């Protein structure tokens, strides 16, 4: 496993659901751009992405497109196991490969799949970030729930882009 040293105070991580309604994608992308820009203006330059289909890959593609205006931002793809994309549909496999080819760093946490590997990936990202950009619908189940709940317990800043009109909601524990 390759370890990347990062300044936690300058690092954010993406987490979110795999399914995004088609009609919500463009507004979500706009809100991702705003959230990433907000992070950038607060000093964050490094972003961690778990590379799941859905929100993760949309966030990575949005960030990579923004590098033209913010050339000092960095993307690290955090892969839970080699072969993560083997069950993706052909379009998502192509997107996945493209993102990995453009990422500044790729961290592969395991050579093989094992029970809990996705949660281990989420823990890896939480331990290396001080902000989370999430797409979380509030349901108390699944990996995004686990990650957001753990981020709250760790008192990380959380920006949740999943709201009725996909407006940005921020919970900033570091401000009084």
Residue pairs with C-beta under 8 A, 6 or more apart in sequence:
1 107
1 108
1 109
1 110
2 105
2 106
2 107
2 108
3 107
4 76
4 105
4 107
4 128
6 46
6 76
6 128
7 46
8 128
8 129
8 130
9 43
9 130
10 43
10 44
10 45
10 46
11 44
11 46
11 47
11 48
11 128
11 129
11 130
11 131
12 39
12 44
12 46
12 47
12 48
12 129
12 130
12 131
12 132
12 133
13 47
13 48
13 49
13 50
13 125
13 126
13 128
13 129
13 131
13 132
13 133
14 47
14 48
14 49
14 50
14 55
14 56
14 59
14 60
14 132
14 133
14 134
15 50
15 55
15 56
15 122
15 125
15 132
15 133
15 134
15 135
15 136
15 143
15 144
15 147
15 148
15 151
16 54
16 55
16 56
16 59
16 134
16 135
16 136
16 144
16 161
16 162
17 54
17 55
17 135
17 136
17 137
17 142
17 144
17 162
18 52
18 53
18 54
18 55
19 54
20 28
20 54
20 55
20 58
20 135
24 166
25 58
27 165
27 166
28 55
28 58
28 135
28 161
28 166
29 58
29 62
31 161
31 166
31 167
31 168
32 58
32 59
32 62
32 63
32 133
32 161
33 62
33 66
34 168
35 133
35 159
35 161
35 168
36 47
36 62
36 63
36 66
36 73
36 133
37 66
37 70
38 159
38 168
39 47
39 131
39 133
40 70
40 73
44 131
45 72
45 73
45 74
46 73
46 74
46 76
47 59
47 63
47 73
47 74
47 75
47 76
48 76
48 78
48 125
48 128
48 129
49 56
49 57
49 59
49 60
49 63
49 75
49 76
49 77
49 78
49 99
49 103
50 56
50 78
50 79
50 80
50 118
50 121
50 122
50 125
51 57
51 60
51 77
51 78
51 79
51 84
51 85
51 96
51 99
51 100
52 118
52 143
53 88
53 89
53 92
53 96
54 135
55 135
57 92
57 95
57 96
57 99
59 133
60 75
60 77
60 99
60 103
61 95
61 99
63 73
63 75
64 75
64 99
64 102
64 103
66 73
67 73
74 104
74 105
75 99
75 102
75 103
75 104
75 105
76 103
76 104
76 105
76 106
76 107
77 99
77 100
77 103
77 105
77 106
77 107
78 107
78 109
78 121
78 124
78 125
79 106
79 107
79 108
79 109
79 121
80 109
80 110
80 113
80 117
80 118
80 120
80 121
81 108
81 109
81 110
81 111
81 112
81 113
81 114
81 117
82 108
82 110
82 111
82 112
83 112
83 113
84 96
85 92
85 93
85 96
85 97
88 96
100 106
107 124
109 117
109 120
109 121
109 124
110 117
110 120
118 143
119 143
119 146
122 143
122 146
122 147
122 150
123 150
125 147
126 132
126 147
126 150
126 151
126 154
126 156
129 156
130 156
130 157
130 174
131 156
131 157
131 158
131 159
132 147
132 148
132 151
132 156
132 157
132 158
132 159
133 159
133 161
134 144
134 147
134 148
134 151
134 158
134 159
134 160
134 161
134 162
135 144
135 160
135 161
135 162
136 144
136 145
136 148
136 160
136 162
137 144
137 162
138 162
139 145
148 158
148 160
151 158
152 158
152 171
155 173
155 174
156 173
157 170
157 171
157 172
157 173
157 174
158 170
158 171
159 168
159 169
159 170
159 171
160 169
160 170
160 171
161 168
161 169
163 169
